[in-house]
Amino acid sequence: MTVLSSALDPSGPEYAAARETMLARLDEVGAEHAKAVVGGGEKYVARHRARGKLLARERVELLLDPDTPFLELSPLAGWGGDHTVGASLVTGIGVVEGVECLVTANDPTVRGGASNPWTLKKALRANEIARANRLPVISLVESGGADLPSQKEIFIPGGALFRDLTRLSAAGIPTVAVVFGNSTAGGAYVPGMSDHVIMVKERAKVFLGGPPLVKMATGEDADDESLGGAAMHARVSGLADHFAADEPDAIRQARRVVSRLNRPASYGTPGPVEPPLFDEDELLGVVPGDLKVPFDPREVLARLVDGSDFDEFKPLYGPSLVTGWARIHGYPVGVLANAQGVLFSAESQKAAQFIQLANQRDIPLLFLHNTTGYMVGREYEQGGIIKHGAMMINAVSNSRVPHLSVLMGASYGAGHYGMCGRAYDPRFLFSWPSAKSAVMGPQQLAGVLSLVARASAAAKGQPYDEEADAALRTMVERQIEAESLPMFLSGRLYDDGVIDPRDTRTVLGMCLSAVHRAPVEGVRGGFGVFRM
């Protein structure tokens, strides 16, 4: 039998404590998400509405097919910094006229939709997702261009935005720009480099230089409409392909454009979908509040995969890593899930073999993180942990099937790399509110610094200041703890969002649907040299 059982006791004290901790963390994440939703705040939202304009998320909602979900990406971008949470940009995947699309929408209630450094990073990540999964890109544009005080961090890397649009088009991935308001300076190149352009009458303003800049540069007096109005671009310059009467009309025309893109069908038809045998709500109580306490990832899989059916690979070998085959929303997946935290040589070799098998079968891989890294110590170094860990990382690096990663608990050290962390280009990476990621745990890192300082003092024959050492350890532990939390990591776009554990199956189903918009093909003999 390959159907998973469950030993989770929803009536027990451990479950109750874990659930309470998870709900408290979800409340914290929800409060930060709410900041992104309100954008520039009540004053600027009211001003925007007074101009008869829709908000960014209202535009997205009208664009999408009725009653279809929207997978928002990087909603906490910029968290913990000087810029508004969300980075004045909404990005995500939704269905338009039956076609899965990557949608971006400037939020003009935040500094007129101007781009700050996090806006740029968020937009580039969205383009990366569109390119990897061959998703048409729809840009809902209203932006004053670069936030000038931040220009030193935007101007030079910002050119990649326009490069991406041309490369998407060259790869046969359609790009559509719908201009609702200002699209000025560098922002003018978004419609300028898109395949299809729709502009709203008497609202859209697309020009490289506005009236003040033109006056300063040439001495010419010009108004917004003659420089870059929708009517001018529709009748004179030809930049506008479609001339919309108002915002709803522009969105209607965008949907019509998508309906005629003639996109190919999915490259993978999902099989029958069976719900898990166990309640997804119980995922709230699986991960202990203290990540030092291990948990069985099979409890997660039992509430995640179709029919709770999981065909485990090498169940008796390398037990600290659970590997096996399953389906999620009808799509086949190969799963690698950390069981007891530490990765040993056996787990590393098991993972490398499993990844090769998934590539032979053209099956996407799902990585469920809860690892403190690869094992250290004399016995393990002599046993070859470096070459075996490198074997696993080699396999992950050169695998070509789509990778999806979810950080459930710890994701420390090189274990984060071996489990396909951000640097290893997973198609999507999400975190649970319980997740933590850093070079190592806070106590371990502070302890290492303390030991180094002690050794240095001893080598110099100096007395060691125990009081200063205690203060240093406390400071370092607090810093690393704060920098390892999911909202901190998500704010820097080290994941694609912090999600409710109960939504994991839905999120992964949407991601698997998206990745099958491109061919799913594994590597054939293209791995690097494995050190045996």
C-alpha positions as CSV (number, residue, x, y, z in Angstrom):
1,M,0.0,0.0,0.0
2,T,1.3,3.5,-0.9
3,V,-1.5,5.4,0.8
4,L,-0.1,7.3,3.8
5,S,-1.5,7.0,7.3
6,S,-1.3,9.7,10.0
7,A,-0.2,9.7,13.6
8,L,-1.0,13.3,14.1
9,D,-3.3,13.9,17.1
10,P,-5.3,17.0,16.6
11,S,-6.6,16.8,20.2
12,G,-3.2,16.6,21.7
13,P,-1.3,19.4,23.5
14,E,1.6,19.4,21.1
15,Y,-0.7,19.9,18.1
16,A,-2.6,22.7,19.9
17,A,0.6,24.6,20.8
18,A,1.9,24.3,17.2
19,R,-1.4,25.4,15.8
20,E,-1.6,28.4,18.1
21,T,2.0,29.5,17.2
22,M,1.3,29.1,13.5
23,L,-2.0,31.1,13.7
24,A,-0.2,33.9,15.6
25,R,2.5,34.1,12.8
26,L,-0.2,34.1,10.2
27,D,-1.8,37.1,11.9
28,E,1.6,38.9,11.7
29,V,1.9,38.1,8.0
30,G,-1.7,39.1,7.3
31,A,-1.1,42.5,8.9
32,E,1.8,43.1,6.5
33,H,-0.2,41.9,3.5
34,A,-2.8,44.4,4.5
35,K,-0.3,47.2,4.2
36,A,0.5,46.2,0.7
37,V,-3.2,46.1,-0.2
38,V,-3.9,49.7,1.1
39,G,-1.0,51.0,-1.0
40,G,-0.3,54.6,-0.5
41,G,-2.9,54.9,2.2
42,E,-6.4,56.4,2.6
43,K,-5.4,59.9,1.4
44,Y,-3.9,58.8,-1.9
45,V,-6.5,56.1,-2.5
46,A,-9.2,58.8,-2.1
47,R,-7.4,61.1,-4.5
48,H,-7.0,58.3,-7.1
49,R,-10.7,57.4,-6.9
50,A,-11.7,61.1,-7.1
51,R,-10.1,61.0,-10.6
52,G,-12.4,58.3,-11.6
53,K,-9.7,55.6,-11.7
54,L,-9.6,52.0,-10.6
55,L,-7.1,50.8,-8.0
56,A,-4.4,48.4,-9.2
57,R,-6.0,45.3,-7.7
58,E,-9.4,46.3,-9.1
59,R,-7.8,46.4,-12.6
60,V,-6.4,43.0,-12.1
61,E,-9.7,41.6,-10.9
62,L,-11.6,42.9,-13.9
63,L,-8.9,41.5,-16.2
64,L,-9.1,38.0,-14.9
65,D,-11.8,35.5,-15.8
66,P,-14.6,35.5,-13.3
67,D,-14.3,33.2,-10.3
68,T,-10.7,32.2,-11.1
69,P,-7.9,32.5,-8.6
70,F,-4.9,34.9,-8.7
71,L,-1.6,33.7,-7.3
72,E,0.0,36.9,-6.1
73,L,3.8,36.9,-6.1
74,S,6.2,38.8,-3.8
75,P,3.5,40.7,-1.9
76,L,5.9,41.6,0.9
77,A,8.6,43.0,-1.4
78,G,10.4,45.8,0.4
79,W,9.3,44.8,3.9
80,G,11.5,46.1,6.7
81,G,12.9,48.9,4.5
82,D,12.2,52.5,3.7
83,H,9.7,51.8,1.0
84,T,6.0,50.8,1.1
85,V,5.4,47.1,1.6
86,G,4.6,45.6,-1.8
87,A,7.0,48.0,-3.7
88,S,4.2,49.8,-5.5
89,L,3.6,46.9,-7.8
90,V,1.2,44.0,-7.9
91,T,2.4,40.8,-9.7
92,G,1.0,37.4,-10.1
93,I,-0.4,34.6,-12.2
94,G,-4.1,34.5,-13.3
95,V,-6.3,33.2,-16.1
96,V,-7.4,35.6,-18.9
97,E,-9.8,34.2,-21.5
98,G,-8.7,30.7,-20.5
99,V,-5.0,31.5,-20.8
100,E,-2.7,31.6,-17.8
101,C,-0.8,34.9,-17.8
102,L,1.7,36.8,-15.8
103,V,0.1,40.0,-14.7
104,T,1.8,43.2,-13.4
105,A,0.0,46.3,-12.2
106,N,1.6,49.5,-11.0
107,D,0.1,51.0,-7.9
108,P,-0.3,54.7,-8.6
109,T,-1.3,55.5,-5.0
110,V,2.3,54.9,-3.9
111,R,4.4,57.9,-5.2
112,G,2.5,57.9,-8.5
113,G,3.5,54.3,-9.2
114,A,7.2,55.3,-9.4
115,S,9.6,52.4,-9.3
116,N,12.0,52.0,-6.3
117,P,14.8,49.4,-6.1
118,W,12.4,46.7,-4.8
119,T,9.9,47.5,-7.6
120,L,12.6,46.7,-10.0
121,K,13.6,43.4,-8.3
122,K,10.0,42.4,-8.2
123,A,9.3,43.2,-11.8
124,L,12.5,41.3,-12.9
125,R,11.4,38.3,-10.9
126,A,8.0,38.4,-12.6
127,N,9.6,38.5,-16.0
128,E,11.8,35.5,-15.0
129,I,8.8,33.5,-14.1
130,A,7.1,34.4,-17.4
131,R,10.1,33.4,-19.4
132,A,10.7,30.1,-17.7
133,N,7.0,29.1,-17.9
134,R,6.2,30.7,-21.3
135,L,3.4,32.8,-19.8
136,P,2.1,35.8,-21.7
137,V,2.8,39.1,-19.9
138,I,0.1,41.7,-19.3
139,S,1.4,45.0,-17.9
140,L,-1.2,47.3,-16.4
141,V,0.7,50.5,-16.5
142,E,0.5,53.8,-14.6
143,S,3.9,54.9,-13.4
144,G,6.0,58.0,-13.3
145,G,9.1,56.0,-14.0
146,A,12.0,55.7,-11.6
147,D,11.7,57.2,-8.1
148,L,14.4,59.8,-8.7
149,P,15.9,59.8,-5.2
150,S,16.7,56.1,-5.7
151,Q,18.0,56.5,-9.3
152,K,21.5,55.3,-8.4
153,E,20.0,51.8,-7.5
154,I,17.5,51.7,-10.4
155,F,19.0,53.3,-13.6
156,I,21.8,50.9,-14.5
157,P,20.1,47.5,-13.5
158,G,16.7,48.9,-14.7
159,G,17.6,48.4,-18.3
160,A,17.0,44.7,-17.8
161,L,13.3,45.3,-17.7
162,F,13.2,46.5,-21.3
163,R,15.7,43.8,-22.4
164,D,13.3,41.2,-20.9
165,L,10.3,42.5,-22.8
166,T,12.2,42.2,-26.1
167,R,13.6,38.7,-25.2
168,L,10.1,37.5,-24.3
169,S,8.8,38.7,-27.6
170,A,11.7,37.1,-29.5
171,A,10.9,33.8,-27.7
172,G,7.3,33.9,-28.9
173,I,5.9,34.9,-25.5
174,P,3.3,37.6,-26.0
175,T,3.5,40.9,-24.2
176,V,0.6,43.3,-23.7
177,A,0.7,46.8,-22.2
178,V,-2.5,48.5,-21.0
179,V,-1.7,52.2,-20.3
180,F,-4.1,53.8,-17.8
181,G,-2.1,56.9,-16.9
182,N,1.4,58.2,-16.9
183,S,4.1,56.0,-18.5
184,T,6.9,58.4,-18.7
185,A,10.7,58.6,-19.1
186,G,12.1,55.0,-18.9
187,G,8.5,53.8,-18.3
188,A,7.6,54.8,-21.8
189,Y,9.6,51.8,-23.1
190,V,7.2,49.3,-21.5
191,P,4.5,50.1,-24.1
192,G,7.3,50.9,-26.6
193,M,8.6,47.3,-26.3
194,S,5.4,45.4,-25.9
195,D,3.8,43.4,-28.7
196,H,0.3,44.9,-28.1
197,V,-0.5,48.3,-26.7
198,I,-3.8,49.7,-25.4
199,M,-4.2,53.3,-24.2
200,V,-7.0,55.0,-22.4
201,K,-8.5,58.2,-23.9
202,E,-7.5,61.4,-22.1
203,R,-5.7,59.4,-19.4
204,A,-2.7,57.7,-20.9
205,K,0.4,59.8,-21.2
206,V,3.4,58.1,-22.8
207,F,6.5,60.2,-23.5
208,L,10.2,60.2,-22.9
209,G,10.2,63.7,-21.6
210,G,7.2,65.7,-20.2
211,P,6.5,69.4,-20.9
212,P,8.9,70.7,-18.2
213,L,11.8,68.6,-19.5
214,V,11.0,69.5,-23.1
215,K,11.0,73.2,-22.2
216,M,14.3,72.9,-20.5
217,A,15.9,70.8,-23.2
218,T,14.6,72.5,-26.3
219,G,12.7,75.6,-25.3
220,E,9.6,74.2,-26.9
221,D,6.2,74.7,-25.2
222,A,4.1,71.5,-25.4
223,D,1.2,70.0,-23.5
224,D,0.7,66.4,-22.3
225,E,-1.8,65.5,-25.0
226,S,0.3,66.6,-27.9
227,L,3.5,65.1,-26.5
228,G,2.1,61.7,-25.4
229,G,-1.7,61.5,-25.2
230,A,-3.6,58.3,-26.2
231,A,-5.2,60.1,-29.2
232,M,-1.9,61.3,-30.5
233,H,-0.3,57.8,-30.2
234,A,-3.3,56.2,-31.8
235,R,-3.6,58.6,-34.8
236,V,-0.1,60.1,-35.3
237,S,2.8,58.1,-33.8
238,G,1.2,54.7,-34.1
239,L,2.5,53.5,-30.7
240,A,-1.1,52.7,-29.6
241,D,-2.6,49.7,-31.3
242,H,-6.0,50.1,-29.6
243,F,-7.7,53.3,-28.3
244,A,-9.9,52.7,-25.3
245,A,-12.8,55.0,-24.2
246,D,-12.2,54.3,-20.5
247,E,-10.6,51.9,-18.1
248,P,-13.2,49.1,-18.3
249,D,-13.0,49.4,-22.1
250,A,-9.2,49.1,-22.0
251,I,-9.5,45.9,-19.9
252,R,-12.1,44.5,-22.3
253,Q,-9.8,45.1,-25.2
254,A,-6.9,43.5,-23.4
255,R,-9.0,40.4,-22.8
256,R,-9.9,40.4,-26.5
257,V,-6.2,40.6,-27.4
258,V,-5.4,37.6,-25.2
259,S,-8.3,35.6,-26.7
260,R,-6.6,35.8,-30.1
261,L,-3.1,34.9,-29.1
262,N,-3.5,31.4,-30.3
263,R,-1.5,30.0,-27.4
264,P,-0.6,26.3,-27.4
265,A,-2.4,23.9,-25.1
266,S,-0.7,22.7,-21.9
267,Y,2.3,20.5,-22.3
268,G,1.0,18.1,-19.7
269,T,-2.6,17.0,-19.1
270,P,-3.3,16.4,-15.5
271,G,-4.9,13.1,-14.5
272,P,-7.9,12.6,-12.3
273,V,-7.8,14.7,-9.1
274,E,-8.4,13.2,-5.7
275,P,-8.4,15.2,-2.5
276,P,-6.1,14.1,0.3
277,L,-7.6,11.7,2.8
278,F,-6.7,14.1,5.7
279,D,-7.9,17.6,6.5
280,E,-5.6,20.4,5.1
281,D,-6.6,22.5,8.1
282,E,-4.5,20.2,10.2
283,L,-1.3,21.5,8.5
284,L,-1.5,24.3,11.0
285,G,-0.4,22.0,13.8
286,V,2.3,19.9,12.1
287,V,5.3,22.2,12.5
288,P,6.4,22.7,16.1
289,G,6.9,26.2,17.3
290,D,10.5,25.2,18.2
291,L,12.2,24.1,15.0
292,K,14.7,22.0,17.0
293,V,11.8,19.6,17.5
294,P,11.6,17.3,14.5
295,F,8.4,16.5,12.6
296,D,7.5,13.9,10.1
297,P,7.1,15.4,6.6
298,R,4.8,12.5,5.7
299,E,2.2,14.2,7.8
300,V,2.4,17.1,5.4
301,L,2.3,14.9,2.4
302,A,-0.7,13.1,3.7
303,R,-2.6,16.4,3.6
304,L,-1.0,17.6,0.3
305,V,-0.9,15.0,-2.4
306,D,-3.7,13.4,-4.3
307,G,-5.5,10.7,-2.4
308,S,-2.7,10.9,0.2
309,D,-1.0,8.4,-2.1
310,F,2.8,8.5,-1.9
311,D,5.1,5.9,-3.4
312,E,8.2,6.2,-1.3
313,F,11.7,5.7,-2.9
314,K,14.4,4.0,-0.7
315,P,12.3,4.3,2.5
316,L,14.9,2.3,4.5
317,Y,18.0,4.1,3.2
318,G,19.0,7.7,4.1
319,P,15.9,8.1,6.4
320,S,16.6,11.8,7.1
321,L,15.4,12.6,3.6
322,V,12.0,11.3,2.4
323,T,11.8,10.8,-1.4
324,G,9.0,9.5,-3.5
325,W,6.4,9.9,-6.2
326,A,2.9,11.4,-6.0
327,R,0.4,13.6,-7.8
328,I,-0.9,17.1,-6.9
329,H,-4.0,18.2,-8.6
330,G,-3.5,15.4,-11.1
331,Y,0.1,16.4,-12.0
332,P,2.9,14.0,-11.3
333,V,5.7,15.2,-8.9
334,G,8.8,13.7,-7.4
335,V,9.1,14.8,-3.7
336,L,12.2,15.4,-1.6
337,A,11.3,16.3,2.0
338,N,13.6,16.6,5.0
339,A,12.7,14.3,7.9
340,Q,15.1,14.8,10.8
341,G,16.9,18.0,9.7
342,V,20.4,16.8,9.0
343,L,21.6,15.5,5.6
344,F,24.1,12.7,5.8
345,S,26.1,11.0,3.0
346,A,23.3,8.4,2.4
347,E,20.7,11.1,2.1
348,S,22.8,13.0,-0.4
349,Q,23.4,10.0,-2.6
350,K,19.8,9.0,-2.4
351,A,18.8,12.5,-3.5
352,A,21.2,12.6,-6.4
353,Q,19.8,9.3,-7.7
354,F,16.2,10.4,-7.3
355,I,16.8,13.6,-9.1
356,Q,18.3,11.7,-12.0
357,L,15.3,9.4,-12.1
358,A,12.9,12.4,-12.2
359,N,14.8,13.8,-15.1
360,Q,14.6,10.6,-17.0
361,R,10.9,10.5,-16.5
362,D,10.3,14.3,-17.2
363,I,8.6,14.7,-13.8
364,P,8.8,18.0,-11.9
365,L,10.4,18.0,-8.4
366,L,9.0,19.4,-5.2
367,F,11.4,20.2,-2.3
368,L,10.0,20.5,1.2
369,H,12.6,22.1,3.4
370,N,13.4,21.4,7.0
371,T,17.1,21.0,7.2
372,T,20.0,22.3,9.4
373,G,22.4,21.4,6.6
374,Y,24.9,18.7,5.9
375,M,26.4,16.8,8.9
376,V,29.8,17.9,10.2
377,G,32.4,16.1,12.4
378,R,35.5,14.0,11.9
379,E,33.6,10.8,11.2
380,Y,31.4,12.4,8.5
381,E,34.3,14.4,6.9
382,Q,36.3,11.2,6.6
383,G,33.2,9.4,5.3
384,G,33.0,11.9,2.4
385,I,30.2,14.2,3.3
386,I,31.7,17.0,1.2
387,K,31.8,14.9,-2.0
388,H,28.4,13.4,-1.3
389,G,26.8,16.8,-0.5
390,A,28.4,18.1,-3.7
391,M,26.9,15.2,-5.6
392,M,23.4,16.3,-4.5
393,I,24.0,19.9,-5.3
394,N,25.4,18.9,-8.7
395,A,22.3,17.0,-9.4
396,V,20.0,19.9,-8.3
397,S,22.1,22.4,-10.3
398,N,21.9,20.5,-13.6
399,S,18.5,19.1,-13.3
400,R,16.2,20.6,-16.0
401,V,12.7,19.5,-14.9
402,P,10.8,22.3,-13.1
403,H,11.6,22.6,-9.4
404,L,9.2,23.9,-6.8
405,S,10.4,24.6,-3.2
406,V,8.5,25.2,0.0
407,L,10.3,26.2,3.2
408,M,8.3,24.6,6.0
409,G,10.8,24.8,8.8
410,A,14.6,25.4,8.9
411,S,16.6,25.8,5.8
412,Y,20.2,26.4,6.9
413,G,23.6,26.3,5.4
414,A,24.4,24.3,2.3
415,G,21.3,22.2,3.0
416,H,19.4,25.2,1.6
417,Y,21.4,24.9,-1.6
418,G,21.0,21.1,-1.9
419,M,17.2,21.4,-1.4
420,C,17.0,23.9,-4.3
421,G,17.1,27.3,-2.5
422,R,16.6,30.6,-4.4
423,A,20.1,30.6,-5.9
424,Y,19.3,27.3,-7.7
425,D,16.5,28.7,-9.8
426,P,13.4,26.9,-8.6
427,R,10.4,27.9,-10.8
428,F,8.6,28.9,-7.6
429,L,9.7,29.1,-4.0
430,F,7.3,29.8,-1.1
431,S,7.7,29.9,2.7
432,W,5.4,29.0,5.5
433,P,5.3,31.5,8.4
434,S,7.2,28.9,10.5
435,A,10.2,28.9,8.1
436,K,13.7,30.2,8.9
437,S,16.7,30.4,6.6
438,A,20.3,31.5,7.2
439,V,23.9,30.3,7.0
440,M,23.3,28.5,10.3
441,G,21.1,28.8,13.4
442,P,21.4,31.9,15.6
443,Q,22.9,30.0,18.6
444,Q,25.3,28.1,16.5
445,L,26.5,31.2,14.7
446,A,26.9,33.2,17.9
447,G,28.7,30.3,19.5
448,V,31.2,30.0,16.6
449,L,32.0,33.7,16.9
450,S,32.5,33.3,20.6
451,L,34.9,30.3,20.2
452,V,36.9,32.2,17.5
453,A,37.2,35.2,19.8
454,R,38.3,33.0,22.8
455,A,40.9,31.3,20.7
456,S,42.2,34.7,19.5
457,A,42.5,36.0,23.1
458,A,44.2,32.8,24.2
459,A,46.7,33.0,21.4
460,K,47.6,36.5,22.4
461,G,47.8,35.6,26.1
462,Q,45.1,38.0,27.0
463,P,42.3,37.4,29.5
464,Y,38.8,36.8,28.0
465,D,36.0,39.2,28.8
466,E,33.1,36.9,29.7
467,E,30.6,39.8,30.1
468,A,31.4,41.2,26.7
469,D,31.2,37.7,25.2
470,A,27.7,37.3,26.7
471,A,26.6,40.6,25.3
472,L,28.0,39.8,21.9
473,R,26.3,36.4,21.7
474,T,23.0,38.0,22.6
475,M,23.3,40.7,20.0
476,V,24.4,38.2,17.3
477,E,21.6,35.8,18.1
478,R,19.0,38.5,17.9
479,Q,20.3,39.8,14.6
480,I,20.5,36.4,13.0
481,E,17.1,35.4,14.3
482,A,15.5,38.6,12.8
483,E,17.3,38.1,9.5
484,S,16.2,34.5,9.2
485,L,12.5,35.1,9.5
486,P,10.2,34.6,6.5
487,M,9.0,38.2,6.3
488,F,12.6,39.5,6.2
489,L,13.5,37.0,3.5
490,S,10.3,37.6,1.5
491,G,10.9,41.4,1.7
492,R,14.2,40.8,-0.1
493,L,12.5,38.5,-2.7
494,Y,14.3,35.4,-1.5
495,D,11.0,33.7,-1.9
496,D,7.8,34.3,-4.0
497,G,5.6,34.8,-1.0
498,V,4.8,33.6,2.6
499,I,1.7,31.4,2.3
500,D,-0.8,29.9,4.7
501,P,0.1,26.1,5.1
502,R,-3.6,25.3,4.4
503,D,-3.2,26.9,0.9
504,T,-0.1,24.9,0.0
505,R,-1.9,22.3,-2.2
506,T,-3.8,25.1,-4.1
507,V,-0.6,27.1,-4.6
508,L,1.3,24.1,-5.8
509,G,-1.5,23.1,-8.1
510,M,-1.5,26.6,-9.7
511,C,2.3,26.5,-10.0
512,L,2.2,23.0,-11.6
513,S,-0.4,24.2,-14.1
514,A,1.8,27.2,-14.9
515,V,5.0,25.1,-15.4
516,H,3.2,22.9,-17.9
517,R,2.6,25.8,-20.2
518,A,6.2,25.1,-21.2
519,P,7.7,21.7,-22.2
520,V,8.6,19.6,-19.2
521,E,11.9,17.9,-20.2
522,G,14.6,16.5,-18.0
523,V,18.3,16.4,-18.7
524,R,19.7,13.5,-20.6
525,G,23.3,12.8,-19.6
526,G,24.1,16.4,-19.0
527,F,25.1,16.2,-15.3
528,G,28.5,17.3,-14.2
529,V,31.2,15.0,-12.9
530,F,30.0,13.2,-9.7
531,R,32.7,12.6,-7.2
532,M,32.2,9.0,-6.1
